[in-house]
Amino acid sequence: MDPLPETPTEPRDYAALNLAWGALVAALLRATRDPAREAPPGAELPVLALASFALTKGLAQEKIGSWVREPVVAEDPSGEKHPKGRGLRYVLGELVTCTRCLGTWSSLGIVGLRVARPREGRIVAGVLAASAVNDVLQTGFSLLAAKADATSAGEHLVRIKARSAEARLAEVESSRAAGG
């Protein structure tokens, strides 16, 4: 992230975004005053965290989230993403290209849904959490498969080199026997 003097923004642009987030947090806290709308128990934190991860990754990085990024983010031919415009538009572009930043908003949305509509919030969080676990498992599987392929390729290369060395040795022995 570039320092503030190097971006087409003013402190008020970031303040507006922070105020919006603060207002949403205040609304969520106000909603939890109603005994029927309790905060999610701590035991739900892992599911909520995984759900937030999946939602954030989808919006910030995946093709499926390009519709969210398109108005505020430009992508160069190398695939690198840069905020568009000036002021608040630029700040929003920074937000949706920063998974840590967007994760805060995603978390607020997931927890907010869980508080406002507990049943639906648990369902959505469960689906997103399962997606996040799937993402981790797919990445792990890909790494294991790549490692196995590399090991197999390495073993194949060792066998080729061993055969080549054996052939050279046989050639040397053959030439000694013929010359000696």
ZAMARMI-114424 format. One record per residue (C-alpha): x, y, z. Coordinates in Angstrom, 3 decimals. Example, Ala and Ser with C-alpha at 12.3 -4.5 7.8 and 13.67 -1.06 7.14 Angstrom:
! ZAMARMI-114424
@xx 12.300; yy -4.500; zz 7.800
@xx 13.670; yy -1.060; zz 7.140
END
This chain:
! ZAMARMI-114424
@xx 0.000; yy 0.000; zz 0.000
@xx 1.336; yy 3.407; zz -0.962
@xx 1.662; yy 6.144; zz 1.678
@xx -1.212; yy 8.676; zz 1.777
@xx 0.763; yy 11.497; zz 0.061
@xx 1.366; yy 9.180; zz -2.919
@xx -2.304; yy 8.264; zz -3.453
@xx -5.134; yy 10.346; zz -4.983
@xx -6.921; yy 10.426; zz -1.632
@xx -7.433; yy 12.625; zz 1.400
@xx -7.737; yy 11.567; zz 5.032
@xx -11.463; yy 12.339; zz 4.835
@xx -11.875; yy 9.572; zz 2.223
@xx -10.568; yy 6.986; zz 4.678
@xx -12.569; yy 8.608; zz 7.476
@xx -15.790; yy 8.165; zz 5.479
@xx -15.113; yy 4.456; zz 5.071
@xx -14.229; yy 4.091; zz 8.751
@xx -17.374; yy 5.971; zz 9.760
@xx -19.513; yy 3.673; zz 7.620
@xx -17.913; yy 0.608; zz 9.225
@xx -18.339; yy 2.131; zz 12.690
@xx -22.001; yy 2.883; zz 11.998
@xx -22.578; yy -0.720; zz 10.967
@xx -20.846; yy -1.982; zz 14.118
@xx -22.989; yy 0.381; zz 16.208
@xx -26.135; yy -0.938; zz 14.487
@xx -25.032; yy -4.499; zz 15.166
@xx -24.395; yy -3.704; zz 18.822
@xx -27.775; yy -2.026; zz 19.076
@xx -29.403; yy -5.133; zz 17.574
@xx -27.761; yy -7.331; zz 20.199
@xx -29.495; yy -5.344; zz 22.964
@xx -32.636; yy -7.246; zz 22.090
@xx -32.421; yy -10.498; zz 24.105
@xx -33.781; yy -12.395; zz 21.093
@xx -30.702; yy -11.348; zz 19.101
@xx -27.727; yy -12.571; zz 21.030
@xx -24.146; yy -12.385; zz 19.893
@xx -22.841; yy -15.637; zz 18.437
@xx -21.213; yy -17.828; zz 21.098
@xx -17.434; yy -18.163; zz 21.074
@xx -17.743; yy -21.766; zz 19.935
@xx -18.959; yy -20.446; zz 16.558
@xx -15.825; yy -18.365; zz 16.029
@xx -14.002; yy -20.967; zz 13.882
@xx -16.995; yy -21.327; zz 11.539
@xx -17.467; yy -17.563; zz 11.340
@xx -13.736; yy -17.061; zz 10.680
@xx -13.697; yy -19.651; zz 7.908
@xx -16.856; yy -18.129; zz 6.423
@xx -15.274; yy -14.683; zz 6.461
@xx -12.135; yy -16.083; zz 4.806
@xx -14.155; yy -17.693; zz 1.996
@xx -16.296; yy -14.609; zz 1.391
@xx -13.280; yy -12.292; zz 1.412
@xx -11.251; yy -14.476; zz -0.949
@xx -14.185; yy -14.764; zz -3.336
@xx -14.736; yy -11.011; zz -3.457
@xx -11.097; yy -9.889; zz -3.479
@xx -9.428; yy -12.510; zz -5.660
@xx -11.724; yy -14.859; zz -7.544
@xx -13.358; yy -14.306; zz -10.947
@xx -16.743; yy -14.710; zz -9.279
@xx -16.100; yy -11.471; zz -7.346
@xx -14.980; yy -9.440; zz -10.367
@xx -18.361; yy -7.677; zz -10.533
@xx -17.650; yy -6.172; zz -7.086
@xx -14.129; yy -5.065; zz -7.997
@xx -14.783; yy -3.839; zz -11.559
@xx -16.130; yy -0.351; zz -10.700
@xx -13.193; yy 0.461; zz -8.407
@xx -10.287; yy -1.740; zz -9.554
@xx -8.267; yy -1.909; zz -12.781
@xx -6.363; yy -5.053; zz -13.696
@xx -3.242; yy -4.752; zz -15.843
@xx -2.238; yy -7.426; zz -18.399
@xx 0.016; yy -9.153; zz -15.839
@xx -3.004; yy -9.655; zz -13.574
@xx -1.947; yy -7.099; zz -10.976
@xx -4.862; yy -5.113; zz -9.549
@xx -4.795; yy -1.345; zz -8.881
@xx -7.467; yy 0.979; zz -7.441
@xx -9.200; yy 3.245; zz -9.978
@xx -10.038; yy 6.913; zz -9.715
@xx -9.588; yy 9.355; zz -6.887
@xx -10.911; yy 9.925; zz -3.398
@xx -13.487; yy 7.514; zz -2.030
@xx -13.520; yy 5.463; zz -5.251
@xx -9.779; yy 4.885; zz -4.877
@xx -10.200; yy 3.995; zz -1.185
@xx -12.884; yy 1.443; zz -2.091
@xx -10.483; yy 0.001; zz -4.677
@xx -7.864; yy -0.352; zz -1.959
@xx -10.434; yy -2.016; zz 0.291
@xx -11.480; yy -4.696; zz -2.193
@xx -7.900; yy -5.536; zz -3.176
@xx -6.741; yy -5.963; zz 0.432
@xx -7.886; yy -9.273; zz 1.899
@xx -7.084; yy -8.145; zz 5.444
@xx -9.110; yy -4.955; zz 5.007
@xx -12.022; yy -6.620; zz 3.246
@xx -11.928; yy -9.439; zz 5.812
@xx -13.020; yy -6.973; zz 8.482
@xx -16.057; yy -6.028; zz 6.419
@xx -16.811; yy -9.643; zz 5.539
@xx -16.632; yy -10.592; zz 9.206
@xx -19.001; yy -7.773; zz 10.077
@xx -21.442; yy -8.951; zz 7.407
@xx -21.310; yy -12.605; zz 8.459
@xx -21.690; yy -11.821; zz 12.162
@xx -24.383; yy -9.243; zz 11.375
@xx -26.367; yy -11.816; zz 9.426
@xx -25.876; yy -14.327; zz 12.243
@xx -27.263; yy -11.803; zz 14.771
@xx -30.121; yy -10.492; zz 12.608
@xx -31.224; yy -13.874; zz 11.276
@xx -29.594; yy -16.586; zz 13.446
@xx -30.814; yy -19.619; zz 11.495
@xx -29.978; yy -18.154; zz 8.099
@xx -26.686; yy -16.801; zz 9.445
@xx -25.656; yy -20.276; zz 10.628
@xx -26.584; yy -21.778; zz 7.259
@xx -24.655; yy -19.174; zz 5.239
@xx -21.680; yy -19.343; zz 7.611
@xx -21.699; yy -23.130; zz 7.387
@xx -21.735; yy -23.095; zz 3.587
@xx -18.929; yy -20.537; zz 3.411
@xx -16.902; yy -22.336; zz 6.101
@xx -17.216; yy -25.626; zz 4.220
@xx -16.039; yy -23.778; zz 1.105
@xx -13.001; yy -22.451; zz 2.982
@xx -12.123; yy -25.917; zz 4.280
@xx -12.520; yy -27.255; zz 0.730
@xx -10.149; yy -24.533; zz -0.494
@xx -7.540; yy -25.536; zz 2.103
@xx -7.930; yy -29.229; zz 1.275
@xx -7.686; yy -28.587; zz -2.475
@xx -4.526; yy -26.527; zz -1.944
@xx -3.048; yy -29.247; zz 0.263
@xx -3.911; yy -31.918; zz -2.295
@xx -2.339; yy -29.857; zz -5.099
@xx 0.845; yy -29.410; zz -3.061
@xx 1.033; yy -33.122; zz -2.255
@xx 0.421; yy -34.053; zz -5.894
@xx 3.106; yy -31.597; zz -7.055
@xx 5.548; yy -32.987; zz -4.483
@xx 4.775; yy -36.559; zz -5.564
@xx 5.229; yy -35.584; zz -9.213
@xx 8.546; yy -33.880; zz -8.408
@xx 9.704; yy -36.886; zz -6.398
@xx 8.687; yy -39.232; zz -9.190
@xx 10.415; yy -37.054; zz -11.790
@xx 13.507; yy -36.886; zz -9.573
@xx 13.560; yy -40.673; zz -9.152
@xx 13.162; yy -41.079; zz -12.916
@xx 16.087; yy -38.701; zz -13.498
@xx 18.217; yy -40.648; zz -10.993
@xx 17.413; yy -43.901; zz -12.841
@xx 18.373; yy -42.329; zz -16.182
@xx 21.647; yy -41.011; zz -14.749
@xx 22.383; yy -44.399; zz -13.157
@xx 21.796; yy -46.189; zz -16.482
@xx 24.006; yy -43.665; zz -18.240
@xx 26.759; yy -44.145; zz -15.649
@xx 26.412; yy -47.924; zz -15.885
@xx 26.665; yy -47.704; zz -19.679
@xx 29.820; yy -45.580; zz -19.463
@xx 31.317; yy -47.967; zz -16.925
@xx 30.502; yy -50.930; zz -19.155
@xx 32.057; yy -49.086; zz -22.080
@xx 35.229; yy -48.392; zz -20.092
@xx 35.425; yy -52.033; zz -18.947
@xx 34.802; yy -53.224; zz -22.515
@xx 37.550; yy -50.995; zz -23.889
@xx 39.976; yy -52.216; zz -21.149
@xx 39.181; yy -55.836; zz -21.960
@xx 39.656; yy -55.221; zz -25.675
@xx 42.898; yy -53.280; zz -25.185
@xx 44.384; yy -55.371; zz -22.429
END
